Amino acid sequence: MFRAVLTAAMVLSASFAGAETRVPTSQSEISLGFAPVVKKSAPAVVNIYAKIITEGRPNPLFSDPFFQDFFGGSSAPRPRVQNSLGSGVILSDDGLVVSNYHVVGMASEIQVVTTDRREFSAKVVLGDEESDIAILQIEEVSDLPYLALRNSDQVEVGELALAIGNPFGIGQTVSSGIVSGLARSGAATGQARGYFIQTDAAINPGNSGGALIDVNGDLIGINTSILSRSGGSNGIGFAIPANLVAEFMRQAREGRPFFQRPWAGMAGQPMTADIADSLGFAMPEGVVISDLHGESPFSVAGFKVGDVITKVDGKIVNSPSEMVFRMSVAGIGGEVVVSRLRGQEASDVRVSMLAPPDEPASDPITLGDDTVLPGLGLARINPAVISRFGLPLSIEGVIVTEPGRYGARAGLQFGDVLSVINEEEMHTTADIRTALTDPGRWVKLDLMRRGQWVSLRFRM
């Protein structure tokens, strides 16, 4: 009996030390279970309660003066309070916590509750809806338990994994499974884009923002979503890889006001069997470059439309979102080695990771009362604006950043790209201000909206 217990203890100790892991070979090893791993890791996983205040819908009855007088009410909508429930993971002893943006990103009040029932106030110091990640700072705290981040590129399909969180608000819960898949790009819901780790460990509502750990108790991902028709776990859950979380932590430490990802200045599409056959490639793998901005770091490095990108830093990429992930992990100021196929010629090219240049100057303005559309917000399109608004790389002109009351009445919308006013081409915000200061009795606006040309005409 002593020998069996000693053997199990030696196996567990070797596992924690990062040595070879293997399937249990005896009943004593099986009975040991995950208890030591959970005991070590669970205190760093917290429950998060967030209060979100949203604009309520106005009651249509109170828009009638009769009902306003009769009930003494107002047509103004009342604010609505929504409570969001989720999980988080402590990543440093001074109280930096990672969670999902959809849990805390719009919250006005955030409470963090640890496993020993202590409650702390917290605030979001860095959040990004696109990646669905938020970094919180617990106020006035130190010496907290935290989890170490593992290099998620080393995670393999078939590894044992534990999901820790607060499903349905019932309290901290641990579920076990394996890593079911890697590189699940675009499989998650909401605005998240990335390079997800798939697991069959049970993940349910409330698990969002919780930890996905390995058998050594290291964090390999942040649970973010499930694939389910019923809303419950079907054994297909997704976690944001720890390497992306590490870049968020770095930028949060630097005090960045928002998450900055490198600019590709490139559009691409996954390689299909038909495209591979037309290009003479044996295997349909990689991303085909379909468009390049002249200022793109890929263009500067010598890439051309039609080139095929197969790897970034030695890691296979088969979709644009995997490219975004790899570049985001490298961070602005870094450098990646990109494997390229041009025809039958293969090469490795170093590409610098840069922020989108704000040149020529965007010159943001809001039109005043001396124009026909006061309150209209505008910005000249440049690489920074293209990246911010997700515009086509070749588009030029001026974008509407705020339609304003009069612009909305005229039919303008946020994101419209103004190109022509009264048959004259617009290149800068100053051009539009001049054109709308004294346009005459009629105003005709030609603009691009979600890839379609639209003409608006109204009388002054």
C-alpha positions as CSV (number, residue, x, y, z in Angstrom):
1,M,0.0,0.0,0.0
2,F,2.8,2.4,0.9
3,R,4.6,1.6,-2.4
4,A,1.4,2.3,-4.4
5,V,0.8,5.7,-2.6
6,L,4.5,6.6,-3.1
7,T,4.3,5.7,-6.8
8,A,1.2,7.9,-7.3
9,A,2.8,10.8,-5.4
10,M,6.0,10.5,-7.6
11,V,3.8,10.5,-10.8
12,L,1.9,13.6,-9.6
13,S,5.1,15.4,-8.6
14,A,6.7,14.7,-12.0
15,S,3.6,16.1,-13.6
16,F,3.7,19.4,-11.7
17,A,7.4,19.7,-12.5
18,G,6.6,19.7,-16.2
19,A,8.0,16.2,-16.7
20,E,6.5,13.5,-18.9
21,T,2.7,13.1,-18.4
22,R,1.0,9.8,-19.0
23,V,-2.3,7.9,-18.6
24,P,-2.7,6.5,-15.0
25,T,-1.7,2.9,-14.8
26,S,-3.1,1.9,-11.4
27,Q,-6.2,2.3,-9.2
28,S,-4.3,4.4,-6.7
29,E,-3.2,6.8,-9.4
30,I,-6.8,7.1,-10.7
31,S,-8.2,7.7,-7.2
32,L,-5.9,10.6,-6.7
33,G,-7.8,12.5,-9.4
34,F,-7.4,16.2,-10.0
35,A,-7.8,17.2,-6.4
36,P,-4.2,18.5,-5.9
37,V,-4.4,20.5,-9.2
38,V,-7.8,22.0,-8.3
39,K,-6.6,22.9,-4.8
40,K,-3.7,24.7,-6.3
41,S,-5.5,26.6,-9.0
42,A,-9.1,27.2,-7.9
43,P,-8.3,30.2,-5.5
44,A,-7.1,32.2,-8.5
45,V,-10.5,31.8,-10.3
46,V,-13.1,34.4,-9.2
47,N,-16.8,35.1,-9.6
48,I,-17.7,38.4,-11.3
49,Y,-20.9,40.3,-10.8
50,A,-21.3,43.3,-13.1
51,K,-24.1,46.0,-13.2
52,I,-24.9,47.3,-16.7
53,I,-27.1,50.4,-17.1
54,T,-28.8,50.6,-20.5
55,E,-31.2,53.0,-22.1
56,G,-34.8,51.9,-21.7
57,R,-37.4,52.0,-24.4
58,P,-39.9,54.8,-24.3
59,N,-43.5,54.0,-23.7
60,P,-45.4,55.0,-26.9
61,L,-48.5,55.9,-24.9
62,F,-46.6,58.7,-23.1
63,S,-45.8,60.4,-26.4
64,D,-49.5,61.4,-26.4
65,P,-50.0,64.6,-24.4
66,F,-53.4,63.2,-23.1
67,F,-51.7,60.3,-21.4
68,Q,-48.9,62.6,-20.1
69,D,-51.4,64.9,-18.5
70,F,-53.7,62.0,-17.2
71,F,-50.9,59.9,-15.7
72,G,-48.5,62.7,-15.0
73,G,-45.8,60.7,-16.8
74,S,-43.0,61.5,-19.2
75,S,-42.1,60.1,-22.6
76,A,-38.4,60.0,-21.6
77,P,-37.2,56.4,-21.4
78,R,-36.1,55.2,-18.0
79,P,-32.6,53.6,-17.6
80,R,-32.7,49.8,-17.2
81,V,-30.3,48.0,-14.9
82,Q,-29.0,44.6,-16.1
83,N,-26.9,42.2,-14.0
84,S,-24.2,40.2,-15.7
85,L,-22.7,37.1,-14.2
86,G,-19.4,35.5,-15.2
87,S,-16.0,34.4,-14.1
88,G,-12.5,35.7,-14.1
89,V,-8.9,34.6,-13.5
90,I,-6.3,36.4,-11.3
91,L,-3.1,36.8,-13.3
92,S,-0.9,38.8,-10.8
93,D,-0.6,39.1,-7.0
94,D,-1.4,42.9,-7.3
95,G,-4.9,42.2,-8.6
96,L,-4.9,42.1,-12.4
97,V,-7.8,39.9,-13.6
98,V,-8.8,38.7,-17.0
99,S,-12.4,38.1,-18.1
100,N,-14.5,38.3,-21.2
101,Y,-15.5,41.7,-22.6
102,H,-19.1,40.6,-23.0
103,V,-19.2,40.1,-19.2
104,V,-17.7,43.4,-18.0
105,G,-17.0,45.6,-21.0
106,M,-20.0,47.8,-20.6
107,A,-20.4,47.6,-16.8
108,S,-20.8,50.6,-14.5
109,E,-20.1,48.6,-11.4
110,I,-18.0,45.4,-11.0
111,Q,-17.7,43.2,-8.0
112,V,-15.1,40.4,-7.8
113,V,-15.7,37.6,-5.3
114,T,-12.9,35.2,-4.4
115,T,-13.2,31.6,-3.2
116,D,-12.8,32.6,0.4
117,R,-15.8,35.0,0.0
118,R,-13.9,38.2,0.0
119,E,-15.5,40.9,-2.2
120,F,-13.6,43.6,-4.1
121,S,-14.5,46.4,-6.4
122,A,-12.7,46.4,-9.8
123,K,-12.6,48.5,-12.9
124,V,-11.7,47.7,-16.6
125,V,-8.3,49.0,-17.5
126,L,-8.1,47.5,-21.0
127,G,-10.9,45.9,-23.0
128,D,-11.4,44.9,-26.6
129,E,-14.8,43.7,-27.9
130,E,-13.3,42.2,-31.1
131,S,-11.1,39.8,-29.1
132,D,-13.7,39.5,-26.3
133,I,-11.1,40.1,-23.6
134,A,-11.1,42.6,-20.7
135,I,-8.4,43.2,-18.1
136,L,-9.6,44.3,-14.7
137,Q,-7.7,45.9,-11.8
138,I,-8.9,45.0,-8.3
139,E,-8.5,48.1,-6.2
140,E,-6.2,48.3,-3.2
141,V,-5.1,44.6,-2.9
142,S,-1.9,42.6,-2.8
143,D,-0.7,39.1,-2.3
144,L,-3.5,37.4,-4.2
145,P,-3.2,33.9,-5.6
146,Y,-2.8,33.8,-9.3
147,L,-2.3,31.4,-12.2
148,A,0.8,31.2,-14.5
149,L,0.3,31.5,-18.2
150,R,1.4,28.6,-20.3
151,N,2.7,29.0,-23.9
152,S,-0.5,28.0,-25.6
153,D,1.4,27.1,-28.8
154,Q,2.6,24.1,-27.0
155,V,-0.9,22.8,-26.2
156,E,-1.7,19.6,-28.1
157,V,-5.0,17.9,-29.0
158,G,-5.8,15.1,-26.5
159,E,-4.3,16.8,-23.4
160,L,-6.3,16.7,-20.3
161,A,-8.0,20.0,-19.4
162,L,-10.1,21.4,-16.5
163,A,-12.6,24.2,-16.8
164,I,-13.1,26.3,-13.6
165,G,-15.9,28.9,-13.4
166,N,-19.3,29.9,-12.0
167,P,-21.9,28.2,-14.2
168,F,-25.5,29.5,-13.7
169,G,-24.3,31.3,-10.6
170,I,-24.4,28.1,-8.5
171,G,-20.8,28.7,-7.2
172,Q,-17.4,27.7,-8.3
173,T,-17.4,24.5,-10.3
174,V,-14.8,22.3,-11.9
175,S,-15.4,20.2,-15.0
176,S,-12.9,17.9,-16.8
177,G,-12.2,17.0,-20.4
178,I,-9.6,17.1,-23.0
179,V,-8.4,19.6,-25.6
180,S,-10.6,18.6,-28.6
181,G,-9.2,20.8,-31.2
182,L,-6.9,23.8,-32.0
183,A,-7.1,26.7,-34.5
184,R,-10.9,27.0,-34.3
185,S,-11.0,30.3,-36.0
186,G,-14.4,32.1,-36.1
187,A,-16.2,29.3,-34.3
188,A,-17.1,31.5,-31.3
189,T,-20.1,33.7,-31.1
190,G,-20.3,37.5,-30.8
191,Q,-17.6,39.9,-31.9
192,A,-14.7,37.6,-31.0
193,R,-12.1,36.7,-33.6
194,G,-9.2,34.5,-32.9
195,Y,-7.6,31.2,-32.8
196,F,-9.6,29.2,-30.3
197,I,-8.8,26.2,-28.3
198,Q,-11.7,23.7,-28.4
199,T,-12.5,21.5,-25.3
200,D,-15.2,19.1,-24.3
201,A,-15.0,20.1,-20.6
202,A,-18.5,21.2,-19.7
203,I,-18.8,25.0,-20.1
204,N,-22.2,26.7,-19.4
205,P,-23.5,30.3,-19.0
206,G,-21.5,31.9,-16.2
207,N,-18.3,30.0,-17.1
208,S,-17.4,32.9,-19.5
209,G,-14.1,34.4,-18.4
210,G,-13.2,31.4,-16.4
211,A,-10.0,29.3,-16.6
212,L,-9.1,26.4,-18.8
213,I,-6.0,24.8,-17.2
214,D,-3.8,21.9,-17.9
215,V,-2.8,19.1,-15.5
216,N,0.0,21.2,-14.1
217,G,-2.4,24.0,-13.1
218,D,-1.2,26.4,-15.7
219,L,-3.6,28.6,-17.6
220,I,-3.9,27.6,-21.3
221,G,-7.0,29.6,-22.2
222,I,-10.0,31.8,-21.1
223,N,-13.4,30.1,-21.6
224,T,-15.5,32.4,-23.8
225,S,-18.3,30.5,-25.6
226,I,-20.1,27.3,-26.4
227,L,-21.6,25.8,-29.5
228,S,-25.2,24.9,-28.5
229,R,-28.8,25.0,-29.7
230,S,-30.2,24.7,-26.2
231,G,-27.9,27.1,-24.3
232,G,-26.4,24.3,-22.3
233,S,-23.1,22.5,-22.7
234,N,-22.9,20.0,-25.6
235,G,-19.3,19.3,-25.1
236,I,-18.1,21.9,-27.7
237,G,-16.6,24.9,-25.9
238,F,-14.0,27.5,-26.9
239,A,-11.3,29.2,-25.0
240,I,-9.1,32.2,-26.0
241,P,-5.5,31.1,-26.0
242,A,-3.2,32.2,-23.2
243,N,-0.7,33.7,-25.6
244,L,-3.2,36.4,-26.6
245,V,-4.0,37.0,-22.9
246,A,-0.3,37.6,-22.3
247,E,-0.2,40.4,-24.9
248,F,-3.3,42.0,-23.3
249,M,-1.5,41.8,-19.9
250,R,1.6,43.5,-21.4
251,Q,-0.4,46.3,-22.9
252,A,-2.4,46.8,-19.7
253,R,0.9,47.1,-17.7
254,E,2.0,49.8,-20.2
255,G,-1.2,51.7,-19.5
256,R,-2.6,51.5,-23.1
257,P,-6.1,53.1,-23.3
258,F,-7.2,50.5,-25.8
259,F,-5.8,47.3,-27.2
260,Q,-3.5,47.9,-30.2
261,R,-3.0,45.2,-32.7
262,P,-0.6,45.4,-35.7
263,W,-2.0,46.5,-39.0
264,A,-1.7,44.0,-41.9
265,G,-3.0,46.4,-44.6
266,M,-3.9,43.3,-46.4
267,A,-7.0,41.3,-47.5
268,G,-6.9,37.6,-48.0
269,Q,-8.9,34.4,-48.4
270,P,-8.4,30.8,-47.3
271,M,-7.0,28.6,-49.9
272,T,-9.6,26.2,-51.4
273,A,-9.1,23.1,-53.5
274,D,-10.2,25.0,-56.6
275,I,-7.8,27.9,-56.0
276,A,-5.0,25.5,-55.2
277,D,-5.6,23.6,-58.4
278,S,-5.7,26.8,-60.5
279,L,-2.4,27.9,-58.9
280,G,-0.8,24.5,-59.4
281,F,-0.4,23.7,-55.6
282,A,-0.6,20.2,-54.4
283,M,-2.4,21.0,-51.1
284,P,-5.1,23.6,-50.4
285,E,-3.4,25.3,-47.4
286,G,-2.5,28.9,-46.5
287,V,-4.0,32.3,-47.2
288,V,-4.1,33.9,-50.6
289,I,-3.4,37.7,-50.7
290,S,-6.3,39.3,-52.6
291,D,-5.5,43.0,-51.9
292,L,-2.7,45.1,-50.5
293,H,-2.6,48.7,-49.3
294,G,0.5,50.6,-50.5
295,E,1.5,51.4,-47.0
296,S,1.1,47.9,-45.7
297,P,4.1,46.4,-43.9
298,F,3.6,43.3,-46.1
299,S,3.8,45.5,-49.2
300,V,6.9,47.1,-47.9
301,A,8.4,43.6,-47.3
302,G,7.8,42.7,-50.9
303,F,4.6,40.8,-50.8
304,K,2.2,41.0,-53.8
305,V,-1.4,40.1,-54.6
306,G,-1.5,36.4,-55.4
307,D,1.2,35.4,-53.0
308,V,0.2,32.6,-50.6
309,I,1.1,32.8,-46.8
310,T,1.4,29.4,-45.3
311,K,3.0,30.0,-41.9
312,V,3.7,32.8,-39.4
313,D,6.6,32.2,-37.1
314,G,6.6,28.6,-38.1
315,K,2.9,28.1,-37.2
316,I,0.4,27.1,-40.0
317,V,-2.2,29.7,-40.9
318,N,-5.2,28.8,-43.0
319,S,-7.5,31.8,-42.5
320,P,-7.3,35.6,-42.1
321,S,-8.4,35.4,-38.5
322,E,-5.4,33.1,-37.7
323,M,-3.2,35.7,-39.3
324,V,-4.7,38.4,-37.0
325,F,-4.1,36.2,-34.0
326,R,-0.5,35.5,-34.8
327,M,0.2,39.2,-35.5
328,S,-1.7,40.3,-32.3
329,V,0.5,37.9,-30.2
330,A,3.7,39.3,-31.8
331,G,2.5,42.9,-30.9
332,I,3.3,46.3,-32.3
333,G,7.1,46.8,-32.5
334,G,7.7,43.0,-32.9
335,E,8.7,41.1,-36.0
336,V,7.4,37.9,-37.5
337,V,8.8,35.4,-40.1
338,V,6.2,34.8,-42.8
339,S,6.5,31.7,-45.0
340,R,5.5,32.7,-48.6
341,L,4.7,30.8,-51.8
342,R,5.0,32.7,-55.0
343,G,4.3,30.2,-57.8
344,Q,6.4,27.2,-57.0
345,E,9.0,29.3,-55.1
346,A,9.0,29.2,-51.3
347,S,10.7,31.8,-49.1
348,D,10.7,33.1,-45.6
349,V,10.3,36.9,-45.2
350,R,10.6,39.1,-42.1
351,V,7.8,41.5,-41.6
352,S,7.7,44.3,-39.0
353,M,4.6,44.6,-36.9
354,L,3.5,48.3,-37.1
355,A,0.5,50.4,-36.1
356,P,-1.6,51.7,-39.0
357,P,-0.1,55.1,-40.0
358,D,-2.3,58.2,-39.4
359,E,-1.1,59.8,-42.6
360,P,-2.3,61.8,-44.3
361,A,-3.9,63.4,-41.3
362,S,-7.5,62.4,-40.7
363,D,-8.4,65.9,-39.7
364,P,-11.6,65.0,-37.7
365,I,-14.2,67.8,-37.5
366,T,-17.7,68.4,-36.5
367,L,-19.7,70.8,-38.7
368,G,-21.0,74.0,-37.1
369,D,-24.1,76.1,-37.4
370,D,-22.8,77.9,-40.4
371,T,-23.3,74.7,-42.5
372,V,-26.5,73.0,-43.6
373,L,-25.8,69.9,-41.5
374,P,-24.6,71.1,-38.1
375,G,-23.4,68.3,-35.8
376,L,-22.1,66.1,-38.7
377,G,-18.9,64.4,-37.6
378,L,-16.3,63.6,-40.3
379,A,-12.8,62.2,-40.7
380,R,-10.5,61.8,-43.7
381,I,-9.8,58.2,-44.6
382,N,-6.3,57.0,-44.1
383,P,-4.8,53.7,-43.0
384,A,-5.6,54.3,-39.3
385,V,-9.2,55.1,-40.2
386,I,-9.4,52.1,-42.5
387,S,-8.2,49.8,-39.7
388,R,-10.6,51.4,-37.1
389,F,-13.7,51.2,-39.2
390,G,-12.9,48.0,-41.1
391,L,-13.1,49.7,-44.5
392,P,-11.9,48.3,-47.9
393,L,-8.2,48.9,-48.4
394,S,-8.7,50.9,-51.7
395,I,-11.4,53.2,-50.5
396,E,-10.8,57.0,-50.4
397,G,-12.8,60.0,-49.3
398,V,-14.3,61.1,-46.0
399,I,-16.2,58.9,-43.5
400,V,-19.1,59.9,-41.3
401,T,-18.2,59.4,-37.7
402,E,-21.4,61.0,-36.3
403,P,-24.4,61.8,-38.5
404,G,-25.9,64.4,-36.1
405,R,-29.5,65.2,-35.8
406,Y,-29.8,67.0,-39.2
407,G,-27.5,64.5,-41.0
408,A,-29.7,61.6,-39.7
409,R,-32.8,63.3,-41.0
410,A,-31.1,63.7,-44.4
411,G,-30.5,59.9,-44.4
412,L,-26.8,59.8,-43.4
413,Q,-25.5,56.9,-41.2
414,F,-22.5,56.2,-39.2
415,G,-19.8,54.7,-41.4
416,D,-21.0,56.3,-44.7
417,V,-18.2,57.3,-47.0
418,L,-18.8,60.6,-48.7
419,S,-17.3,60.9,-52.1
420,V,-19.2,63.5,-54.1
421,I,-21.4,66.5,-53.2
422,N,-23.3,68.3,-55.9
423,E,-21.2,66.6,-58.6
424,E,-17.9,67.7,-57.0
425,E,-15.4,65.1,-55.6
426,M,-14.6,65.3,-51.9
427,H,-11.1,64.5,-50.7
428,T,-10.8,66.1,-47.3
429,T,-13.0,67.2,-44.4
430,A,-12.3,70.8,-45.4
431,D,-13.7,70.1,-48.8
432,I,-17.0,68.9,-47.3
433,R,-17.2,71.8,-44.9
434,T,-16.8,74.2,-47.8
435,A,-19.4,72.3,-50.0
436,L,-22.0,72.3,-47.2
437,T,-21.6,75.9,-46.1
438,D,-23.5,77.4,-49.1
439,P,-24.6,74.5,-51.3
440,G,-27.6,76.2,-52.9
441,R,-31.3,75.1,-52.9
442,W,-30.6,71.4,-53.4
443,V,-27.9,69.1,-52.0
444,K,-27.0,65.8,-53.6
445,L,-24.7,63.4,-51.7
446,D,-23.1,60.4,-53.4
447,L,-21.7,58.0,-50.8
448,M,-20.6,54.4,-50.2
449,R,-22.6,52.4,-47.7
450,R,-21.6,48.8,-46.8
451,G,-20.2,48.3,-50.3
452,Q,-23.1,49.8,-52.2
453,W,-23.3,53.2,-53.8
454,V,-26.1,55.4,-52.4
455,S,-27.4,58.8,-53.5
456,L,-29.2,61.2,-51.2
457,R,-30.9,64.4,-52.4
458,F,-32.7,66.9,-50.2
459,R,-33.9,70.5,-50.6
460,M,-32.8,73.3,-48.3
